[in-house]
Amino acid sequence: MKTKFGHPSAAERKFATQLRKVAKHVGHITDIHAPQGVLFDPQGLTRSLAAYSELITPWAERVAATMLASVSKSNLRGWTSMSRTIGAELRANFNTSEAGAAARALHTEQVGLITSLPTEAATRAQSLAQEAMLTGGRPNAVAAEIARTGEVTESRATLIARTETAKSNAAFTQARAENIGVTHYVWQTMQDESVRESHQEMQGTVQEFADPPEVDEFGAYNPGEVPNCRCFAEPIINLPEEE
C-alpha cells in the first residue's frame, strides 16, 4: 500500500517562502545599519532587528498556524487511507486529543523560531564586529561576512522550514498513533541521494514510538525529529480483513 505519511513537501515549500520574506527584510535592515558590511551602529542594528522581531510576532503566529494546519491535514489523510473509521474518529477528537496538544506545543515553539531570525542576525553581526576588533581580523573579510547577513538568515529560514514541517508531521503521526493504541512503525526514508547514511541504515526497520532507536550523533530519536531530516514513520496497524 502506498503510504501518505511522507514528508509534507508542499507545506515545507510554503513555510520556507514565508520565512524567507523575514530573511530578506533582515538583509535590508542590516544594509541600512551596515552599508557594504561596515557596521557603524551596532546598537542601532540590534534595536531595529529587535523591533522587527516584535512587529512580526502576530504574523508569525498566523504563518505557524497555517503550516501546522496543512501538515495536520496531510497527516490525517494518511490515517484515513488506512482506515476511514479511524480517520473519522481522529478528526472528531482532534481538538481534545494528543494531536491537539502536540499542535499547540509546536505552534509556540515555531513562533519563537520565526521571531528569533532577526535577533539571531543581530547577534551574529555584532559578534563578527567584536571579534574583528579583539583579534585584528581583516576589515574586508569581516565586512563581507556582515554583508551576508541576509543570505545566512535565509539559509537558517530554509532549515527551520524543513525541520519544523518534518517534526510536526512526526508529532502528529505519533500522537494519533498513541491515541488509538498503535505502538510501532516502519522507518521510511525519502530513498534519494540526499538521505544521510545513518538514516539509510534505518530504512525499513520496525521501531517503537515510545522507545526511539539510537541512530547517530544526535542520539535516540524517531524519524523527522532532528534537523534537516525528511524521514517519516509509517504506523503498523493490524486491521480486520474486512477493513
VEXVEX-508710 format. One record per residue (C-alpha): residue in three letters; x, y, z. Coordinates in Angstrom, 3 decimals. Each point is the difference from the previous one (the first is absolute). Layout:
BEGIN
<atom><res>ALA</res><X>X</X><Y>Y</Y><Z>Z</Z></atom>
...
//
This chain:
BEGIN
<atom><res>MET</res><X>0.000</X><Y>0.000</Y><Z>0.000</Z></atom>
<atom><res>LYS</res><X>1.318</X><Y>3.410</Y><Z>-0.944</Z></atom>
<atom><res>THR</res><X>0.485</X><Y>2.031</Y><Z>3.162</Z></atom>
<atom><res>LYS</res><X>-1.184</X><Y>3.560</Y><Z>0.472</Z></atom>
<atom><res>PHE</res><X>2.011</X><Y>0.658</Y><Z>3.152</Z></atom>
<atom><res>GLY</res><X>2.977</X><Y>1.365</Y><Z>-1.960</Z></atom>
<atom><res>HIS</res><X>1.811</X><Y>3.295</Y><Z>0.479</Z></atom>
<atom><res>PRO</res><X>-2.446</X><Y>2.896</Y><Z>-0.609</Z></atom>
<atom><res>SER</res><X>1.985</X><Y>1.620</Y><Z>-2.809</Z></atom>
<atom><res>ALA</res><X>-2.742</X><Y>2.397</Y><Z>-1.114</Z></atom>
<atom><res>ALA</res><X>-0.421</X><Y>1.359</Y><Z>3.531</Z></atom>
<atom><res>GLU</res><X>3.786</X><Y>0.334</Y><Z>0.313</Z></atom>
<atom><res>ARG</res><X>0.241</X><Y>2.028</Y><Z>-3.219</Z></atom>
<atom><res>LYS</res><X>-2.752</X><Y>2.395</Y><Z>1.051</Z></atom>
<atom><res>PHE</res><X>1.443</X><Y>0.382</Y><Z>3.500</Z></atom>
<atom><res>ALA</res><X>3.493</X><Y>0.608</Y><Z>-1.388</Z></atom>
<atom><res>THR</res><X>-1.326</X><Y>2.662</Y><Z>-2.381</Z></atom>
<atom><res>GLN</res><X>-1.545</X><Y>1.875</Y><Z>2.912</Z></atom>
<atom><res>LEU</res><X>3.100</X><Y>-0.267</Y><Z>2.184</Z></atom>
<atom><res>ARG</res><X>2.252</X><Y>1.191</Y><Z>-2.798</Z></atom>
<atom><res>LYS</res><X>-2.012</X><Y>3.229</Y><Z>-0.058</Z></atom>
<atom><res>VAL</res><X>1.264</X><Y>0.603</Y><Z>3.531</Z></atom>
<atom><res>ALA</res><X>3.562</X><Y>-0.730</Y><Z>-1.096</Z></atom>
<atom><res>LYS</res><X>-0.294</X><Y>2.460</Y><Z>-2.878</Z></atom>
<atom><res>HIS</res><X>-1.187</X><Y>2.777</Y><Z>2.302</Z></atom>
<atom><res>VAL</res><X>2.755</X><Y>-0.836</Y><Z>2.501</Z></atom>
<atom><res>GLY</res><X>2.452</X><Y>0.530</Y><Z>-2.865</Z></atom>
<atom><res>HIS</res><X>-1.511</X><Y>3.411</Y><Z>-0.790</Z></atom>
<atom><res>ILE</res><X>0.200</X><Y>1.124</Y><Z>3.627</Z></atom>
<atom><res>THR</res><X>3.609</X><Y>-1.177</Y><Z>0.235</Z></atom>
<atom><res>ASP</res><X>0.917</X><Y>1.880</Y><Z>-3.183</Z></atom>
<atom><res>ILE</res><X>-1.381</X><Y>3.218</Y><Z>1.504</Z></atom>
<atom><res>HIS</res><X>2.065</X><Y>-0.302</Y><Z>3.177</Z></atom>
<atom><res>ALA</res><X>3.025</X><Y>-1.650</Y><Z>-1.619</Z></atom>
<atom><res>PRO</res><X>0.385</X><Y>1.325</Y><Z>-3.559</Z></atom>
<atom><res>GLN</res><X>2.396</X><Y>-2.231</Y><Z>-1.933</Z></atom>
<atom><res>GLY</res><X>0.426</X><Y>-2.045</Y><Z>3.161</Z></atom>
<atom><res>VAL</res><X>1.495</X><Y>2.793</Y><Z>2.095</Z></atom>
<atom><res>LEU</res><X>-1.895</X><Y>0.006</Y><Z>3.309</Z></atom>
<atom><res>PHE</res><X>-0.005</X><Y>3.630</Y><Z>1.126</Z></atom>
<atom><res>ASP</res><X>-2.835</X><Y>-0.318</Y><Z>2.503</Z></atom>
<atom><res>PRO</res><X>-0.139</X><Y>-3.417</Y><Z>1.725</Z></atom>
<atom><res>GLN</res><X>-2.518</X><Y>1.138</Y><Z>2.601</Z></atom>
<atom><res>GLY</res><X>-2.230</X><Y>1.494</Y><Z>-2.677</Z></atom>
<atom><res>LEU</res><X>0.051</X><Y>-3.250</Y><Z>-1.952</Z></atom>
<atom><res>THR</res><X>-0.889</X><Y>-1.981</Y><Z>3.107</Z></atom>
<atom><res>ARG</res><X>-2.875</X><Y>2.345</Y><Z>0.865</Z></atom>
<atom><res>SER</res><X>-1.389</X><Y>-0.058</Y><Z>-3.546</Z></atom>
<atom><res>LEU</res><X>0.124</X><Y>-3.791</Y><Z>-0.310</Z></atom>
<atom><res>ALA</res><X>-1.470</X><Y>-0.457</Y><Z>3.483</Z></atom>
<atom><res>ALA</res><X>-2.847</X><Y>2.337</Y><Z>-0.921</Z></atom>
<atom><res>TYR</res><X>-0.538</X><Y>-1.927</Y><Z>-3.237</Z></atom>
<atom><res>SER</res><X>-0.084</X><Y>-3.269</Y><Z>1.950</Z></atom>
<atom><res>GLU</res><X>-2.729</X><Y>1.381</Y><Z>2.238</Z></atom>
<atom><res>LEU</res><X>-1.892</X><Y>1.483</Y><Z>-2.951</Z></atom>
<atom><res>ILE</res><X>-0.250</X><Y>-3.319</Y><Z>-1.861</Z></atom>
<atom><res>THR</res><X>-1.222</X><Y>-2.034</Y><Z>2.977</Z></atom>
<atom><res>PRO</res><X>-3.727</X><Y>0.077</Y><Z>-0.948</Z></atom>
<atom><res>TRP</res><X>0.938</X><Y>-0.850</Y><Z>-3.603</Z></atom>
<atom><res>ALA</res><X>2.261</X><Y>-2.830</Y><Z>1.214</Z></atom>
<atom><res>GLU</res><X>-2.900</X><Y>-1.426</Y><Z>1.998</Z></atom>
<atom><res>ARG</res><X>-2.151</X><Y>-0.100</Y><Z>-3.129</Z></atom>
<atom><res>VAL</res><X>2.730</X><Y>-1.493</Y><Z>-2.179</Z></atom>
<atom><res>ALA</res><X>0.782</X><Y>-2.732</Y><Z>2.534</Z></atom>
<atom><res>ALA</res><X>-3.696</X><Y>-0.795</Y><Z>0.442</Z></atom>
<atom><res>THR</res><X>-0.489</X><Y>-0.269</Y><Z>-3.762</Z></atom>
<atom><res>MET</res><X>2.946</X><Y>-2.365</Y><Z>-0.359</Z></atom>
<atom><res>LEU</res><X>-1.173</X><Y>-2.195</Y><Z>2.871</Z></atom>
<atom><res>ALA</res><X>-3.517</X><Y>-0.182</Y><Z>-1.423</Z></atom>
<atom><res>SER</res><X>1.386</X><Y>-1.037</Y><Z>-3.376</Z></atom>
<atom><res>VAL</res><X>2.273</X><Y>-2.688</Y><Z>1.473</Z></atom>
<atom><res>SER</res><X>-2.773</X><Y>-1.270</Y><Z>2.263</Z></atom>
<atom><res>LYS</res><X>-2.402</X><Y>-0.285</Y><Z>-2.929</Z></atom>
<atom><res>SER</res><X>2.568</X><Y>-1.852</Y><Z>-2.092</Z></atom>
<atom><res>ASN</res><X>0.836</X><Y>-2.304</Y><Z>2.903</Z></atom>
<atom><res>LEU</res><X>-3.656</X><Y>-0.751</Y><Z>0.669</Z></atom>
<atom><res>ARG</res><X>-0.418</X><Y>-1.091</Y><Z>-3.616</Z></atom>
<atom><res>GLY</res><X>2.612</X><Y>-2.658</Y><Z>0.702</Z></atom>
<atom><res>TRP</res><X>-2.071</X><Y>-1.391</Y><Z>2.841</Z></atom>
<atom><res>THR</res><X>-3.178</X><Y>0.222</Y><Z>-2.048</Z></atom>
<atom><res>SER</res><X>1.634</X><Y>-1.963</Y><Z>-2.805</Z></atom>
<atom><res>MET</res><X>0.618</X><Y>-2.826</Y><Z>2.490</Z></atom>
<atom><res>SER</res><X>-3.449</X><Y>0.043</Y><Z>1.523</Z></atom>
<atom><res>ARG</res><X>-2.860</X><Y>2.384</Y><Z>-0.632</Z></atom>
<atom><res>THR</res><X>-1.437</X><Y>-0.847</Y><Z>3.404</Z></atom>
<atom><res>ILE</res><X>3.210</X><Y>0.891</Y><Z>1.804</Z></atom>
<atom><res>GLY</res><X>0.345</X><Y>3.147</Y><Z>-2.076</Z></atom>
<atom><res>ALA</res><X>-3.481</X><Y>1.168</Y><Z>0.971</Z></atom>
<atom><res>GLU</res><X>0.668</X><Y>-0.636</Y><Z>3.691</Z></atom>
<atom><res>LEU</res><X>3.220</X><Y>1.970</Y><Z>-0.139</Z></atom>
<atom><res>ARG</res><X>-1.656</X><Y>2.923</Y><Z>-1.758</Z></atom>
<atom><res>ALA</res><X>-2.724</X><Y>0.102</Y><Z>2.640</Z></atom>
<atom><res>ASN</res><X>2.478</X><Y>-0.149</Y><Z>2.874</Z></atom>
<atom><res>PHE</res><X>2.710</X><Y>2.275</Y><Z>-1.377</Z></atom>
<atom><res>ASN</res><X>-0.516</X><Y>3.028</Y><Z>2.248</Z></atom>
<atom><res>THR</res><X>-0.016</X><Y>-2.059</Y><Z>3.194</Z></atom>
<atom><res>SER</res><X>2.384</X><Y>-2.782</Y><Z>-0.984</Z></atom>
<atom><res>GLU</res><X>3.762</X><Y>-0.334</Y><Z>0.293</Z></atom>
<atom><res>ALA</res><X>0.242</X><Y>1.410</Y><Z>-3.537</Z></atom>
<atom><res>GLY</res><X>-1.615</X><Y>3.239</Y><Z>1.138</Z></atom>
<atom><res>ALA</res><X>2.442</X><Y>0.290</Y><Z>2.888</Z></atom>
<atom><res>ALA</res><X>2.905</X><Y>-0.692</Y><Z>-2.356</Z></atom>
<atom><res>ALA</res><X>-1.184</X><Y>2.745</Y><Z>-2.349</Z></atom>
<atom><res>ARG</res><X>-0.190</X><Y>2.565</Y><Z>2.793</Z></atom>
<atom><res>ALA</res><X>3.511</X><Y>-0.824</Y><Z>1.220</Z></atom>
<atom><res>LEU</res><X>1.413</X><Y>0.083</Y><Z>-3.523</Z></atom>
<atom><res>HIS</res><X>-1.671</X><Y>3.335</Y><Z>-0.718</Z></atom>
<atom><res>THR</res><X>1.646</X><Y>1.668</Y><Z>2.989</Z></atom>
<atom><res>GLU</res><X>3.395</X><Y>-1.390</Y><Z>-0.965</Z></atom>
<atom><res>GLN</res><X>-0.306</X><Y>1.042</Y><Z>-3.633</Z></atom>
<atom><res>VAL</res><X>-1.074</X><Y>3.553</Y><Z>0.744</Z></atom>
<atom><res>GLY</res><X>3.120</X><Y>0.274</Y><Z>2.163</Z></atom>
<atom><res>LEU</res><X>2.197</X><Y>-1.293</Y><Z>-2.821</Z></atom>
<atom><res>ILE</res><X>-1.466</X><Y>2.399</Y><Z>-2.565</Z></atom>
<atom><res>THR</res><X>0.340</X><Y>3.053</Y><Z>2.217</Z></atom>
<atom><res>SER</res><X>3.547</X><Y>-1.032</Y><Z>0.933</Z></atom>
<atom><res>LEU</res><X>1.205</X><Y>0.444</Y><Z>-3.587</Z></atom>
<atom><res>PRO</res><X>0.503</X><Y>3.792</Y><Z>0.311</Z></atom>
<atom><res>THR</res><X>1.554</X><Y>-0.160</Y><Z>3.482</Z></atom>
<atom><res>GLU</res><X>2.363</X><Y>-2.805</Y><Z>-1.003</Z></atom>
<atom><res>ALA</res><X>1.103</X><Y>2.114</Y><Z>-2.960</Z></atom>
<atom><res>ALA</res><X>0.749</X><Y>2.939</Y><Z>2.285</Z></atom>
<atom><res>THR</res><X>1.992</X><Y>-2.193</Y><Z>2.365</Z></atom>
<atom><res>ARG</res><X>2.005</X><Y>-1.446</Y><Z>-2.892</Z></atom>
<atom><res>ALA</res><X>0.838</X><Y>3.427</Y><Z>-1.454</Z></atom>
<atom><res>GLN</res><X>1.076</X><Y>1.402</Y><Z>3.362</Z></atom>
<atom><res>SER</res><X>2.089</X><Y>-3.080</Y><Z>0.772</Z></atom>
<atom><res>LEU</res><X>1.828</X><Y>0.324</Y><Z>-3.316</Z></atom>
<atom><res>ALA</res><X>0.763</X><Y>3.669</Y><Z>0.626</Z></atom>
<atom><res>GLN</res><X>1.154</X><Y>-0.601</Y><Z>3.581</Z></atom>
<atom><res>GLU</res><X>2.153</X><Y>-2.954</Y><Z>-0.966</Z></atom>
<atom><res>ALA</res><X>1.680</X><Y>2.085</Y><Z>-2.695</Z></atom>
<atom><res>MET</res><X>0.800</X><Y>2.716</Y><Z>2.541</Z></atom>
<atom><res>LEU</res><X>1.420</X><Y>-2.478</Y><Z>2.516</Z></atom>
<atom><res>THR</res><X>1.998</X><Y>-2.111</Y><Z>-2.451</Z></atom>
<atom><res>GLY</res><X>0.898</X><Y>2.601</Y><Z>-2.561</Z></atom>
<atom><res>GLY</res><X>-1.822</X><Y>-1.863</Y><Z>-2.748</Z></atom>
<atom><res>ARG</res><X>0.139</X><Y>1.315</Y><Z>-3.545</Z></atom>
<atom><res>PRO</res><X>-2.636</X><Y>2.750</Y><Z>-0.412</Z></atom>
<atom><res>ASN</res><X>-0.923</X><Y>-1.066</Y><Z>-3.530</Z></atom>
<atom><res>ALA</res><X>-0.597</X><Y>-3.606</Y><Z>1.038</Z></atom>
<atom><res>VAL</res><X>-2.134</X><Y>1.060</Y><Z>2.973</Z></atom>
<atom><res>ALA</res><X>-1.994</X><Y>2.416</Y><Z>-2.146</Z></atom>
<atom><res>ALA</res><X>-0.646</X><Y>-2.733</Y><Z>-2.545</Z></atom>
<atom><res>GLU</res><X>-1.364</X><Y>-2.290</Y><Z>2.727</Z></atom>
<atom><res>ILE</res><X>-2.219</X><Y>2.702</Y><Z>1.469</Z></atom>
<atom><res>ALA</res><X>-1.272</X><Y>0.801</Y><Z>-3.491</Z></atom>
<atom><res>ARG</res><X>-1.057</X><Y>-3.661</Y><Z>-0.275</Z></atom>
<atom><res>THR</res><X>-2.384</X><Y>0.358</Y><Z>2.966</Z></atom>
<atom><res>GLY</res><X>-3.092</X><Y>-0.242</Y><Z>-2.185</Z></atom>
<atom><res>GLU</res><X>1.374</X><Y>-3.033</Y><Z>-1.834</Z></atom>
<atom><res>VAL</res><X>0.932</X><Y>-1.768</Y><Z>3.246</Z></atom>
<atom><res>THR</res><X>-3.432</X><Y>0.775</Y><Z>1.455</Z></atom>
<atom><res>GLU</res><X>-1.639</X><Y>-1.434</Y><Z>-3.124</Z></atom>
<atom><res>SER</res><X>1.938</X><Y>-3.250</Y><Z>0.420</Z></atom>
<atom><res>ARG</res><X>-1.116</X><Y>-0.140</Y><Z>3.609</Z></atom>
<atom><res>ALA</res><X>-3.611</X><Y>0.636</Y><Z>-1.065</Z></atom>
<atom><res>THR</res><X>0.164</X><Y>-2.848</Y><Z>-2.527</Z></atom>
<atom><res>LEU</res><X>1.370</X><Y>-2.374</Y><Z>2.636</Z></atom>
<atom><res>ILE</res><X>-2.737</X><Y>0.980</Y><Z>2.456</Z></atom>
<atom><res>ALA</res><X>-2.673</X><Y>-0.596</Y><Z>-2.647</Z></atom>
<atom><res>ARG</res><X>1.213</X><Y>-3.497</Y><Z>-0.832</Z></atom>
<atom><res>THR</res><X>0.685</X><Y>-1.022</Y><Z>3.584</Z></atom>
<atom><res>GLU</res><X>-3.250</X><Y>1.328</Y><Z>1.453</Z></atom>
<atom><res>THR</res><X>-2.294</X><Y>-1.438</Y><Z>-2.672</Z></atom>
<atom><res>ALA</res><X>1.619</X><Y>-3.427</Y><Z>0.449</Z></atom>
<atom><res>LYS</res><X>-0.138</X><Y>0.296</Y><Z>3.790</Z></atom>
<atom><res>SER</res><X>-3.669</X><Y>0.993</Y><Z>-0.181</Z></atom>
<atom><res>ASN</res><X>-0.822</X><Y>-2.949</Y><Z>-2.228</Z></atom>
<atom><res>ALA</res><X>1.851</X><Y>-2.320</Y><Z>2.397</Z></atom>
<atom><res>ALA</res><X>-1.828</X><Y>1.428</Y><Z>3.017</Z></atom>
<atom><res>PHE</res><X>-3.423</X><Y>-0.373</Y><Z>-1.613</Z></atom>
<atom><res>THR</res><X>0.730</X><Y>-3.558</Y><Z>-1.091</Z></atom>
<atom><res>GLN</res><X>1.143</X><Y>-1.043</Y><Z>3.461</Z></atom>
<atom><res>ALA</res><X>-2.801</X><Y>1.819</Y><Z>1.852</Z></atom>
<atom><res>ARG</res><X>-2.680</X><Y>-1.522</Y><Z>-2.193</Z></atom>
<atom><res>ALA</res><X>1.596</X><Y>-3.426</Y><Z>0.211</Z></atom>
<atom><res>GLU</res><X>0.092</X><Y>0.111</Y><Z>3.787</Z></atom>
<atom><res>ASN</res><X>-3.586</X><Y>1.261</Y><Z>0.038</Z></atom>
<atom><res>ILE</res><X>-1.200</X><Y>-3.249</Y><Z>-1.589</Z></atom>
<atom><res>GLY</res><X>2.516</X><Y>-2.374</Y><Z>1.589</Z></atom>
<atom><res>VAL</res><X>2.459</X><Y>-0.387</Y><Z>-2.897</Z></atom>
<atom><res>THR</res><X>3.466</X><Y>-0.505</Y><Z>1.493</Z></atom>
<atom><res>HIS</res><X>2.380</X><Y>-0.861</Y><Z>-2.884</Z></atom>
<atom><res>TYR</res><X>0.966</X><Y>1.353</Y><Z>-3.392</Z></atom>
<atom><res>VAL</res><X>2.229</X><Y>-0.651</Y><Z>-2.993</Z></atom>
<atom><res>TRP</res><X>2.797</X><Y>2.556</Y><Z>-0.476</Z></atom>
<atom><res>GLN</res><X>-0.269</X><Y>1.408</Y><Z>-3.527</Z></atom>
<atom><res>THR</res><X>2.413</X><Y>2.298</Y><Z>-1.798</Z></atom>
<atom><res>MET</res><X>-0.549</X><Y>2.015</Y><Z>-3.163</Z></atom>
<atom><res>GLN</res><X>2.314</X><Y>-2.522</Y><Z>-1.706</Z></atom>
<atom><res>ASP</res><X>1.978</X><Y>2.537</Y><Z>-1.994</Z></atom>
<atom><res>GLU</res><X>3.607</X><Y>1.168</Y><Z>-0.120</Z></atom>
<atom><res>SER</res><X>-0.543</X><Y>2.570</Y><Z>2.761</Z></atom>
<atom><res>VAL</res><X>-0.752</X><Y>-2.577</Y><Z>2.703</Z></atom>
<atom><res>ARG</res><X>2.801</X><Y>-0.093</Y><Z>2.565</Z></atom>
<atom><res>GLU</res><X>1.818</X><Y>-3.308</Y><Z>0.419</Z></atom>
<atom><res>SER</res><X>-1.201</X><Y>-0.623</Y><Z>3.557</Z></atom>
<atom><res>HIS</res><X>-3.601</X><Y>0.344</Y><Z>-1.167</Z></atom>
<atom><res>GLN</res><X>0.542</X><Y>-2.266</Y><Z>-2.990</Z></atom>
<atom><res>GLU</res><X>0.897</X><Y>-2.688</Y><Z>2.521</Z></atom>
<atom><res>MET</res><X>-3.322</X><Y>0.585</Y><Z>1.790</Z></atom>
<atom><res>GLN</res><X>-2.093</X><Y>-0.384</Y><Z>-3.163</Z></atom>
<atom><res>GLY</res><X>-2.656</X><Y>-2.702</Y><Z>0.390</Z></atom>
<atom><res>THR</res><X>0.784</X><Y>-0.806</Y><Z>3.628</Z></atom>
<atom><res>VAL</res><X>-2.809</X><Y>-0.454</Y><Z>2.517</Z></atom>
<atom><res>GLN</res><X>0.190</X><Y>2.348</Y><Z>2.992</Z></atom>
<atom><res>GLU</res><X>-2.095</X><Y>0.997</Y><Z>3.000</Z></atom>
<atom><res>PHE</res><X>-1.269</X><Y>3.559</Y><Z>0.429</Z></atom>
<atom><res>ALA</res><X>0.596</X><Y>-0.084</Y><Z>3.761</Z></atom>
<atom><res>ASP</res><X>3.524</X><Y>-1.412</Y><Z>-0.330</Z></atom>
<atom><res>PRO</res><X>1.824</X><Y>1.892</Y><Z>-2.794</Z></atom>
<atom><res>PRO</res><X>3.090</X><Y>-1.683</Y><Z>-1.467</Z></atom>
<atom><res>GLU</res><X>3.561</X><Y>1.231</Y><Z>0.439</Z></atom>
<atom><res>VAL</res><X>0.769</X><Y>1.243</Y><Z>-3.497</Z></atom>
<atom><res>ASP</res><X>3.079</X><Y>2.234</Y><Z>-0.121</Z></atom>
<atom><res>GLU</res><X>1.673</X><Y>2.924</Y><Z>1.745</Z></atom>
<atom><res>PHE</res><X>-3.426</X><Y>1.498</Y><Z>0.731</Z></atom>
<atom><res>GLY</res><X>-0.736</X><Y>-2.970</Y><Z>2.246</Z></atom>
<atom><res>ALA</res><X>-3.362</X><Y>-1.746</Y><Z>0.250</Z></atom>
<atom><res>TYR</res><X>-2.898</X><Y>1.382</Y><Z>-2.011</Z></atom>
<atom><res>ASN</res><X>-2.871</X><Y>-0.852</Y><Z>-2.301</Z></atom>
<atom><res>PRO</res><X>-0.003</X><Y>1.016</Y><Z>-3.688</Z></atom>
<atom><res>GLY</res><X>-0.495</X><Y>3.691</Y><Z>-0.707</Z></atom>
<atom><res>GLU</res><X>1.127</X><Y>1.133</Y><Z>3.437</Z></atom>
<atom><res>VAL</res><X>3.511</X><Y>1.315</Y><Z>-0.794</Z></atom>
<atom><res>PRO</res><X>1.123</X><Y>2.940</Y><Z>-2.154</Z></atom>
<atom><res>ASN</res><X>-0.296</X><Y>-0.400</Y><Z>-3.763</Z></atom>
<atom><res>CYS</res><X>-1.570</X><Y>-3.471</Y><Z>0.228</Z></atom>
<atom><res>ARG</res><X>-2.750</X><Y>-0.918</Y><Z>-2.488</Z></atom>
<atom><res>CYS</res><X>-0.533</X><Y>-3.553</Y><Z>1.264</Z></atom>
<atom><res>PHE</res><X>-3.404</X><Y>-1.030</Y><Z>1.293</Z></atom>
<atom><res>ALA</res><X>-1.679</X><Y>-2.709</Y><Z>2.033</Z></atom>
<atom><res>GLU</res><X>-2.448</X><Y>-2.337</Y><Z>-1.725</Z></atom>
<atom><res>PRO</res><X>-2.248</X><Y>-1.297</Y><Z>2.819</Z></atom>
<atom><res>ILE</res><X>-0.603</X><Y>-3.728</Y><Z>0.259</Z></atom>
<atom><res>ILE</res><X>-3.647</X><Y>-0.658</Y><Z>0.589</Z></atom>
<atom><res>ASN</res><X>-1.671</X><Y>-3.407</Y><Z>0.017</Z></atom>
<atom><res>LEU</res><X>-3.468</X><Y>0.356</Y><Z>-1.447</Z></atom>
<atom><res>PRO</res><X>-2.691</X><Y>-2.671</Y><Z>-0.473</Z></atom>
<atom><res>GLU</res><X>0.060</X><Y>-1.381</Y><Z>-3.530</Z></atom>
<atom><res>GLU</res><X>-3.255</X><Y>1.721</Y><Z>-0.878</Z></atom>
<atom><res>GLU</res><X>1.646</X><Y>3.375</Y><Z>0.635</Z></atom>
//
